[in-house]
Amino acid sequence: MGKFSEWVSESFIWGVGVTRPKPGTERFAARFITGLLFGSVLFLAAVFLLVATHI
């Protein structure tokens, strides 16, 4: 999981252009960014399913 979250974090930093985390906090930042992106995808999927079942 460590390499995956580092890859996601690095892609997010380069793709979105956010400021690079301070030295020593890279691992926390990688996990935080990965968690936010994963949570956003889950939230959007839940909203889609909720809307799809009520139409």
Summary of the structure (lengths in Angstrom):
residues: 55
radius of gyration: 14.5
end to end distance: 37.8
largest distance: 49.1
contacts: 112
relative contact order: 0.14
helix: 78%
strand: 0%
